[in-house]
Amino acid sequence: MNDIAQAVALLRRGELVALPTETVYGLGADAMNPEACAKIFAAKGRPSDHPLIVHLPDADLLPRWARAIPKEAIALARAFWPGPLTLILKKHEDVPDLVTGGQDTVGLRVPNHPVALKLLRAFDGGIAAPSANRFGRISPTTAAHVREELGDRVSLILDGGPCQVGLESTILDLSRDVPVILRPGAIGADDIARVIGRRPRLRGEDEAAAQHVAAPRVSGALAAHYAPRTPLELLPTAILGQRVRSGDAVLARMPRPLDLPSDVTWVVAADDAAGYGHALYAHLRQLDASGRARILVEAPPASADWAAVVDRLGRAAVGSGEDDET
């Protein structure tokens, strides 16, 4: 039996399968099987009210999972699927409450990875697949990361190589009158505006007050997330060098200064947002495993193209230093 056939068989039996996507590796289960989805929450240590994103083989399956689908959703699916965009829509009545965190909305996307698409087409259904790591920790971008995080909690890991994008998908809420980006990603507000003819708001721009309803809960939106166990601090470029001391680990876009102590681990990241994001989680894992006392990160630029990186690092800093292993 080949890996895809084995994965489909396991999913149909209600087991967990880790799959690669262009963003991060996902921990997959049959999204229409509440008992299977419950295993995701148990394996990750994930709160039961934290909704899952459902991955589909193509946009034709949207009516199975959503109702009252707006024209903007169809236009965005045509423009960006397969790709790193998750749409929040009103859920179909058949979607299990466990998948949606008890909400009346569901997150849907079509991943842009050949292995994931092959699996989804063979399965011919939706696969709920949050990142394949312990809840709140650094997302995995290789199969090895999944093994380190989850071990035998997952029945099969499909190895599709390193993830191309490396950061989670943009989450766009289309369940209300005004489109709102609830989580930034590789597809930005300008990209979306070019397709639907209006610019989406960003979370925090008074969207809830404007519509008299709170935004749906979505994956990766908690203040503490994507976090290493080593304490992490973000520092402006101007003072980074002054704050580094013996025993630190550093992630910076600038070269390593010549006068640093030898026991400082210094990783030079890419100077462009896409390259930086692609390697971010691998770099954080490397620094977290270095045994250093703390991780110092040179704060990235505040421009729109760095929004996803800024978001992930901010949440990583809040959640860092906590130990959730049981």
N, C-alpha and C positions, 0 to 999 in steps of 0.2 A: 504494500500500500504506500503510495507517495504521500508526501507531507500534507498536501492540500486535502486529499481524500481522508487522511487520518484526522486532520483538524475538523473537517466537516462532521465526521462521525462522532468525534468528541463533543462538539457543540450540540449536536442533536441528542446526545445522551445527557446534556446538562452540565458538561464539564467546562473548565476554563482553558482558553487558548490565548497566548500572547502573540500579537501580530504587529508587523512593522507598518508604519504609515510615513508620509513625508514629514510629519511634525514630530511626534514621539512614538514610542512603542505603546500599544494599547493592551489592556487586559480584557479579553473578549469573552462574552457569553451571549447565548441566544436571548435577544432583547424581548421576545415574547414569552419567555419562561421565567417567572418570578423566582422560582427556586434556584435556577442557575444564576440569575442576577444577584441573589442574596449571597452567593459564594464570592462575588466580586467584592462586596462590602466587607465580608469576613476576611478575605485574603489581604485586603489593603488596610483594614482597620478604619474604614471610611464611614462617616456618620450616615445613618439611613435616610436622612432628609436631604442629602447632597445629590442632586440629579445626575444622571448619566447621559452622555452623548451617544446617540444611535448612529452607526455607520451603515450606509446603504450602498448597493452596487451601482445605482444610477438614479437620476431624478424621477424616473418613471414610477418608482415605488413611493413617492411622496404621499399620494392619496391613501396609502395603507397606514400611514403614521400621523398624518396631519389633516385637519379640516379647515375650512374657510381659508384656503391658501391664497394669499394675495398675489396679484400679478407681479409685484416687485420680487417676490420669492422665486417665481419662475424665471424672471429675467436674470437674477443673480445666479441661480443654479446653472443656467445656460452659459453665463459668462465665466464662472469660477469653479464649477465642478467638472471633473474631479479637482479638488484643491483645498487649501487650508481655510475654509469658511464654514462656520456652523451657523445655521439659521434656527432661531427660536420661533416656533409656530404653535398655534393652538393644537393640542393633541387630539388624535383620533380616540374614540371611546374605548377601543380595544387595547390601547397601550397600557401596560401595567403601571399602577401607581408607584411601585418601587423604582421604576426607571425614571419617573418624572419628579421624584421626591414629594409626591402627593400634590403636585401642582397641575394646572390645566394646560400647561405648555410642555413641549418636548424639543430637545436640541437634535438637529439632524445635519449630517454632512456626508459627502462622498469623498473618501480619501484618495490622494493621488500617489499611489504606490502600487507597482505591478503585483506584488505578492498579496497585498490587502484586497485589491480588486479581483484577483483570481479566486481568493477565498470567498469573498462576498458573492461573486457570481455563482460559484459552485454551491454555496449555502442557500442562495436565492431567498435572502431575508435580511433582517436587520441584526446587526451585532452591536450590543452595548459594549463600549470599550474606553473606559477612562485610562489614564496613564498607568503603566504596569509597574507601579512602585508603591511603597508604603505611603499611606495618606499624609500629605503635607510635605513629603520629602522631594528630593531632586528627581525630575522626570528622566526616564531612561531613553537614550538615543541609540543604543546598540543592544543586541541580544544578550551580550555579556552583562550589561547593566541590569537587565531583567533577572538573570540568574542570581546575581548578587543580592538583589532586593527580595525576591519572592521564593527562590529555591523550588522546593517541591509543592508550593502552594498552587502552582500552575501545571496543568497536565502536559502541555506542549508549548514550546516556543518556536515560532517560525522566524528564521533568521533571514532578514532582508537587507543586511548591511547597515551602515550608519544612516540615520535619518537625514534627508536632504535639507529640510528647513530647520529643524532642531528646536523650535518653539511651538507651543500649542496654537491651535487655530484661532482666528478671529471669531468672536461670538457676536452675532448681530441679532437683536431682538426685533422681530417683525410681528409680534403678537398684539401690539398696541398701535395707536394711530401714528405715532412718530417713531421712525427707526432709531435704535440706540445701540451703539457698540458697548457691550457689557464686558468684553475682554479684548484688548488689542492683540493683533497678530500680524502676519505678513501682509494681509490684505487690509489696506487702510481706508480711512474715511473718504479720501479723494477717489480711490479706486471704486468704492461703492457708489459715490455720487455720480461718477461718469456713467454708470449703468442705469440708475433709477431716477436720475434727474434732480435729486435733492440730497443734501449733505446730512448724514446721520449725526445725531448728537452723540457725545461721549458720556459714559456713565458719570454722574456727578454734576452734569450741567442742568440741574433742576428738572430733569425729565419726569421724575415721579410727581412733583408738584404740578407740573404742566398738565399731566394726564390724570391726576387724582388716583393713581394706583401705583403700588410699589413695583419695581422691576423684578422679573422672575429671578429666583436663585439659579446660579449657573456654576459650572465647574471652574475651579481655579480663581474664584473671586473673593475668597477669604483673605483677611489681612495678612495672615501667616500661611505661606505656601512655598513650594519649590525650594525648600530650605535644607542647608547642610546642618550636620550636628555640631560642627565647629562654629563658634560665634562669628558672625559676618558683619562688617561695618562698611558703609559706603562713604567715600571721602572725595572732596573736590580735588581736581588735578593739582591745584596750587599748593595744597598742604599734604598730599599723599606722602611725598618723600620725607617730610619732617616727622610723620607719625609712625613710620616703619621702625620696628625694633627687633632685636634678636628673638628668633623663634616664631616669626610671623610668616604667613603665606599671603602672596599678593597676586591679584589679577589686574593688569593694567594694559593700556594701549601704548604706553611709553616704554622705552627700553629700560633694562635694569641699570640703576646707578652703579658706578664702579666701587663706591665706598661702603656698600652694604655688608653687614656681617655674613659670614659664609653659611650660616644656618637659616637664612631667609630663603624661602621658596618663592620664586618670581616667575609668573607665567605671562607672556606677552600675547594679548588678544588682538584680533583683527581690528583695523581702524574703520571699517565700514559696518553698518548695522546688520546687513545680511550675514556677512562672514562672522561677525561677533556672535549673533544669535545662533548660528549653526553650531558653534562649538561651545556655547555657554555652559550647558549642563555637563558636558564632558570635562570642561575646565573646573567647574565647581566640584565635581566628584573627585578629580585629581587632587585638588587642594584640600578637600575634606579628608582624604585618605593619607595626607602627608604627615599627619601627627603634629601639626603646628598648633600653637595656642589659639590663634585667631586668624580669620581671613579678612584682609583689607582689599576693597575693590575700588578702583578709580571710577568715580561716578561718570556714567555715559552722558553724551549730549542730551539736551532737552528737546531736540527737534522732533518733528512728527515721525520721521522714519525710524527713530530710536524708541518709539513709544512702547513697543512690546518688550524690549530689553529693559527699559526703565521700570515697567510694571513688574516683570519677574524678579529683578534684583531688589526692588523695594519690598516685595512680599518675602523674598528669601531672607532679607535682613531681619524682618520682624519675627520670623519663625525659627531663625537659626539658634543653635545652642541648646535646643530642647531635645530630650531623648524619649522617643515613643516606642521603643522596642519592648516587646513582652515575651 
